[in-house]
């Protein structure tokens, strides 16, 4: 559970960093930090189920199968992960790309909502309720 909590705290720090980057006018860096916040939340949830992936596509895909498809958490968070991944790709790799502030701010707010929903979900689980199969990439 310590690793899960550490990932949730890291997600919160990534969101704070994203907000600071927005204030500094660095929307590309803000998009990247907002994506990573949601990525850390998804990783934490998957670890709770006994799955460990570091590959971004696997984390996003398995989160979708395990949490969105079953509606254990609102499917909009899977859509958020997909959108955040796309914007992060633009922000990180497209040197001339100009991101708009509204979608980046939506990623940050969505990340806050995702972190809150995941925290509530994890709090409702019985102590030591880790389950699922172990997946490695």
SULWO-V191203 format. One record per residue. RES is the residue in one small letter. PHI is phi in whole degrees, 0 to 359 (NA if undefined). Layout:
BEGIN
<<RES:PHI> <RES:PHI>>
END
This chain:
BEGIN
<<x:NA> <x:298> <x:295> <x:298> <x:297> <x:297> <x:293> <x:294> <x:293> <x:296> <x:299> <x:298> <x:296> <x:296> <x:293> <x:298> <x:296> <x:299> <x:297> <x:295> <x:293> <x:298> <x:300> <x:277> <x:85> <x:259> <x:293> <x:294> <x:291> <x:297> <x:298> <x:296> <x:295> <x:295> <x:300> <x:298> <x:302> <x:293> <x:299> <x:296> <x:296> <x:298> <x:301> <x:300> <x:295> <x:293> <x:299> <x:301> <x:274> <x:94> <x:251> <x:230> <x:225> <x:249> <x:296> <x:300> <x:299> <x:291> <x:299> <x:296> <x:295> <x:290> <x:301> <x:300> <x:292> <x:276> <x:252> <x:279> <x:298> <x:279> <x:59> <x:299> <x:228> <x:307> <x:301> <x:298> <x:288> <x:291> <x:298> <x:300> <x:302> <x:296> <x:294> <x:297> <x:299> <x:297> <x:293> <x:297> <x:300> <x:296> <x:297> <x:278> <x:243> <x:260> <x:300> <x:259> <x:290> <x:246> <x:277> <x:273> <x:290> <x:301> <x:296> <x:291> <x:296> <x:296> <x:297> <x:294> <x:296> <x:299> <x:296> <x:297> <x:297> <x:297> <x:300> <x:295> <x:295> <x:294> <x:297> <x:297> <x:301> <x:293> <x:294> <x:282> <x:285> <x:295> <x:304> <x:67> <x:269> <x:292> <x:214> <x:82> <x:260> <x:271> <x:241> <x:234> <x:233>>
END
